[in-house]
Amino acid sequence: MQNQGFNRRQFLQMAGVGSAAVMLAACVPAQPAAAPAMEGAAPAKEVVVLRVQGDPANETPLLEPFRQVHPGIDLEFIAVTGIDHEEIASKILSMIAAGEQIDFGYSATEALQLYAGQGLAYALDELIQRDEAEVSEYFADVHPSLIEAMMYEGSVYELPFDFNAANMYYNTQLFAEAGVDHPADNWSKDDFLEVARKIAKKDESGQTTVFGYAWTNRLWGSWMPWIFVNGGNLFTEEKAPGGEWLWSTFYADDAAAAGRGGGYRWVTPTANSPAVVEALDLVVTLTSEGTAPAIEMGGGQTLQGFFADNKLAMTPAGGFWAGGLANAGFPNGSFDVQLFPSWKNQRHQFGTGGQWIAAQSQHKEEAWTYSKFRISQEGMKLWYGANGIITTPSRRSMLVAEAFAETGPAHWQVFYDTLDKHPDTAPIPAPPISNPMTTLFTSYTGRAMTGELSPQQAMDELQKELEDLVARSQDIMYPQG
């Protein structure tokens, strides 16, 4: 779920993820010492302190309201940092082995299965079923695809509080100058190509001065949306068994929940399938003809700069980019958003995120109490009220006109329409080997974009590498995978 301007690494830093060292910091002010107990008085109840992986700057708005309702629970924030999710997971495991307590962690789609498969995260099924009446309002407000993305081998491990699907942002000034209206909901790949090529401009030397489209070389976003709408994926999507209790309890009357299971399995690589190769060939062509820049120019800050200077018409991004553009000074009305174009279908890809309860926590009940507050109407309104819409809330009810009245975009409904209008929209492929898989994916993408390898050659090589990676990683893949 990386992004541009406000990139995914920055987003992960909100959860305490970023650089290369482990740092443990007590970030919540200590509670005042209790007054000496009077003779005969009942002893003061001990306050349970939950140790939470995260940044207090982002959670502070929730702390006092939570303490008022639950005075027996307090939070201490720790930062566990690393270059990727696997390093962070390894450090958390080392902390636990050394006797360090951690009660809560954060993970996005890329690490959910790694954390669950490594035994770090605690399955929430029994807690959810026990507190059905209390959490039913949450599930009624959250699309089932987001919940399924937080499942592993039949169990729920996180309750998502945000997500981002790859939609299409566009520069309204460049569209207006080219006489292009807001695209239709069902606009096609060919419609997109016509617009991108119409807006792209070159100088007398043949150098592109205005790009019709650009993207960043990564897993989320990137050229992955073209793979999805072309009917492909890097792995065959399989469903783990289980989850019937969840779908029948909370989504019994929701057609979008039909056919869902116990979470995704990505076991069989399909990187060199015709749909994937064709998608790569499309973006290679856009770059070779000058409609899109070379990918080494496609970092988040660079693309935001192009956008600001009216040198870029379109780029794939999620709800986070609205907040990122607004924070960078883009006025309301200078950008807008539409669903990603259709090709063989209009199936989008997304990433989601939430908090997991540590399997080794001695305070699971208190951790569950905070988890429920964190995803409650009150908790999410407090968080977004203080931090703004810098990512897309998992709750459908929170995407309202007032939330985007100052920043835009005008068509903010697109963010949740991606799920509601296209319930087959699915998470990016994120097996327990997500980190090395991503490294291989971006490496071979780069070799194809520079012309070192043809799209077919690059994906053939990637296919071999992924097959070898899966074969070497059976111990951390799926029990029946």
N, C-alpha and C positions, 0 to 999 in steps of 0.2 A: 504494500500500500504506500510505496514511496510517492513523493509528490514533487512539485516544482515551486520555487520561492520558499514556501514553508515545507521543506522536504521531509522525507520519512525518517531520516536520521535525526532531524530536529524533533520530530514527533516522538520518536523513541526516547529521546533525551527527557521528554516530559515524564517518562516512566523510569528515568534513571539509567538510560542506556546511551552511551556515546563514545567515550574515549577508551584508553587501554588499561586503566588501573582499577582495582577494587577500592571503593571508599565507603566506609561505614560511618554514618553521621546521625546523631540524634538531633532531629530537626524540629521537634515540637517542644515548646517551652515546658520546663518541668512544672509539675503541679505543685502548688504551695504545700508545705508540710502540714500535716494534720495537727490540730491542737491536741494537747495531752487529754486523754480520756478521763472524764470525771469518775470518781469512785462509784461503782455500781452501774455505770453506763455500759451499753452494749458496745463491743469493740467495733471500730470503723471497718467497713467493708473494703477489702483490698481492691485497688484499681488494677484491672488487667490491661497491660500495655501491649498492643499489637505492633509487631515490627513489619513495616510495609515497604516493599521496593518501590521507590518513587521519589518525586520532587515535591516538597511541601508547598512550593510557590503555586502549584496548580491545584492542590487539594485543600489549601487553607480555607477557602470559602465554605467548605463542608464541615470543618472541624468543630466550631462552636455550636452550630445547630445540632450536630450529632452528639456532642457531649451533653447538651441540655437534655436530650431524650434518653441518652444512655450514659449517665455519669460514672458508671462502673467500668467504662472502656475508654482507653486513650490510645493514641497512635504515635508511633515513632517511625520516622522515615529513614530509610537507608538507600544509598546509591550503590548498585552493583553494576559496574560498567564493563564493557568489552567490545571487541571489534565486530562481533556478530552474536546471534542468539545462542549458538552452540557454546561459545566461550562463556557467556553469561550463565548458561545452564550448568556448565562445568564448575564455575566458581560458586554457584549456589549449592551444588552438591558438596563441594569441598567445605563450605561454611557449615553445612548441616553435619557433615562427618566430624568436624572439629568442635561440635557442640554449640555453634552459633544458631540462634533461633531466627527463623523467618516465618511469618504467618501468611503473607500475601505477596504475590508477584504479579507482574504485568506481562502479557504477551499479545502480539498481533497474530494474524493468520499464519505467518511464516514459522512461528515457533510453537503453536498450540500442540501439534502432534508430537513434536520433540519433547516438550515438557511432560505431556501426559504419558508418552511412551517410556520416558526415563523414570517415571514414578515420582516426579516432583509434585505434580498437581493431584488434587483430591477430587474424585468424582462427586458431583453434587446431587446425584439422582435422589438419594434418600431424603436429603434436606428439602429439595424442591417438592417432592411428593408429600412430605410431612406438612409443609407450609403452603400447600396448594392454594388455600383461600387468600393468603397474603400476597402471593406472587402472580396470581392469575391475571391481574390488571396489567402487569408488566408484559406478559406473553401476548396478551390481546393487543398490545401497542407495538409489538416488534414482529417484523416479517419472519416467517419460518426459515427462510434461507439463511438468515444470520445466525439463528440458533443451531441449525444443522452444521454450519461451518465451525461451530465451537464444540462439536462432539468428536469423540474418538472411540472407536470400537464399541459403540453402543451406549456410551455414557456422555453426559454433559459435563464439561470441565470449566466453562466460563459462561457468564451472562454478559453478552456484548453491550457496551455502552456507546460505541461509535462504529462507523464503517465508511468506506469510500469506494464507489464504483467509478470506473473510467468513462466519464462522459466527454463531450467535445466542447471546450471553451472556444469562444471566438472574439475577435477584436471588432467591436461594433462600428468604429470609424472606417476601418478597411472594408468591411462589408457594405457600408453605406456608400462609400466612394466607388465601389464596384457595382453598385446597383443590386446587391444581393440582400434578400429579405431573410428573416429568421427561418432556418430550415424547418421543413415539416417533421413531425415526429417520426415518420417512417421514411425519411430520406435515405437514399441508397449510396453505396460505394461510388457509383458513377456520378451521382449528384455531388458528392464530396469532391471527387476528382475534378469535376468541371469548375467548382468554386475555387479550389486550391490553385488550379492552373490559371484561372482568370485573374486572381489577385496577385500571384507571384510576378515579380518584375525584375528585369535585368538591365544593367547599364550598357553602354556602348561596347565595353570590353567583354561582355558576356557574363560578368559577375552578378550573382543575384543580390538585389538590394532589398527586396521584400519577399519573404518566404510565405508560401501558402500554408505550410504545415511543418511541425517539428515535434520531436519526441526525445525522451531520455532513455539511454540503454540501461535497463534494469529488468526486474521481473514484473512488478506491478506497473500497469500503464505500458510504457515502452511500445513494442509492436504486438504485445500480447492481445490487446483488444481486437486486432485484425485476425488473429488466430481464432478467437472465440466466435466472432461474427461469421467467419468462414467455416464454422462447424468443426474446428479442430481443438487440440490441446497437446501439451507436452507429454502427458500420460493418459492412458485410458482411465476414465472416471469410473470407479466402482463404489458401491455402497456397503458399508459394514452392516451386519444385521443388528437388530435391536431398535430401541427408541419408540416402540409401539405405544408404551404407556404415555410418553410425552405428547405424541401427535394426537392420540385419542382423548387425552385430558384437556389440553390447551388449544388444540387446533382442529377439533372434530368437525367444525362447520366451515373450515377454511379450505377452499379448493386448491390454494397454493401449497398446501401441506401434503397433497396427494403424492404417493410414491416415495416419500422421504424415508430415510432409514436411520442408521446409527452413526452417521458421519462418513466422510469420504475416505477412500483408499486410492492412492496413486501408486500402482505397482508396475504396470507395463509401459515403458517409454514408447511414445509415438512421434518423436521429434522429426522424423523424416517422412511423415505422412504427406500426401499431396496437399491437404488443406494448409498445413504448416509451411511447407515450401512455397506455396502460392502466396501466402501472407508475407513471407520474407521477401519474395520477389517484388511484391508491390512496393514495400518501403525502400528497397534498393533502387527501384526505378524512380521513385520520387526524388531520391537524393541525386542520382546520376543525372537527371534532367534539370536539377537546380530548383525544383519546387520545394524541397526540404533541405536543410543544411546537413553537413557532415555530422555524424553523431558526436564527435569530439567537441563540437560546438553546442551540444544539446544539454548541458547541465541545467539544473533548475534555475539558478540565478541568471544564467545567460539567456535562457528562454524568457524569463520575466523581463529582462532588459530589452530584448527584441520586441516583446509585447508592448512595453512602455513607449518605445520609440516608433511604434507603428511599422515595425519591420517583420511582424509575424501575425498571421491571420488566425491560425487554429492550432490547438494542442490538446492532447487527452489529459484530463485531470479530474479529481473528485471534488466534493464539497469543500475540502480544505483550501483549494486554490482561491475560492471566493474570499475567505478570510485573509489568505496570504496577499492577494492583490489589494484588498482594502487596507491592510496594514502597511503596504508599500506605497500607499497614496493614490491608488487608482480610484477615480471618482465613480460614484454610482452611475451606471449607464454606459461606462466605457468598455464593459465586457458583458457577455451573456453566455448561456450554456444550452446545449441540446443533447438529446440522446446520441450515443455513438451511431454512425450510419449502419444500415443493414447491408448484408451481403447474402450469404445463404440463409442467414437468420439475423436476429438482432439481439443475440444473447450477450449480455455484458459480463465483465469480470469485476470482482470486488475483493477488498481485504477488510477485515473487521478486527476489533480489539476489545480486550476486557481484562479483568483481574482473576487470577487463580488462587485458590487456597492451598497452602503447602500441605502435602500429605503428612509431613512430620510435625506439623503445628500441634502444640499442646492446647491451643485455644481456638479450635475449629468453630465452636458454637459462637464465640464472640466475633470471629472473622466473618462468619456467615451473617451475623447481625449487621456488620459494617457493609458487607457486600450488598445486602438488600437495600440499605440506605443509599448506597452509591448509585444503584440503578432505579431508585424510586423516582417518582415525579419530582418530589422536593429536591432530592440530591442532584438530579441531572439539571434541574432549572438553576440551582445554586451554582453548579460548575460552569454551565454555559453562560449564565448571567454574568459571571465574573470574567470569563475567558473569551466570550464571543463565539460565534460559529466558525471555529477554526478547523472543524472536521464535521462529518455528518452524524447527528445523533441517531442512535439505533431506534429511538422512539419516534414513530410516525407522527404523533401528536405535537412534537416539538418543531416540526418543519412547518412554520406558519409565516404569513406575510410580514408580521412584526419583526421576526428574527432577521430579515434581510432588508428591512425598510431603509436603513441607512447605507448599507454596503452594496446591495444587489447580490446576485443578478436578478433581472426581471423574471426569468423563468426558473426560479428556485425550485418549483415543484418537480423539476426533472430529477433531482437527487433521489427522492423516494419513488417517483414514477418508474425509475430503473428497475426496482424490485416489484412494484405493484403491477406494472404493465408487462413485465417480462420475468415471471416467476421462475423461469429456467436459468436466470442469471445465477452464477456460481462463483465460489472463491477461486482465487489463483491456485494453481497446483502447489501444494505445500506439504509434501510427505516429511517424515522425520529427517530426511536427507536434504531438506530445503536449501540449506546454506551452500554446500558444495554443488548442488544442482544449479543454483542461481549463478555461481561463479562460472560454471561451464556454459550456461545459456548466454551470459553476457559476453564471454570470450568469443564464442563462435559467431554470435551476432556481429561483433566488431570485425571479425575476419571477413564476413560476407559484405559488410557495409564498405570496407576499404577496397574490395575487389580481390583480395588475396584468395578467396574461395568463392565459387558460385553459390547461390542459395542452396542448390541441391547438394553440393559437396559439403557445405558447412553443416547442413542438417544431417547428412549421412554420418559425418564425423561425430556430431553431437549425440546421435542415436547410439553409436558404439560406446561412447564415453558414459552415457547414462545407463546403458545395459550393464556395463562393467561396474559402475557405482552401485547399482541395485544388488548385483551379485555379491559385492564385497560388504554390503551393509545389511545382510539378512538379520543380524542380531538386534538391529534397532528399527527394523521395518515393522510389518504387521504380524500378529501372531499366526494368522492364516494366509499372509500375503505371499 
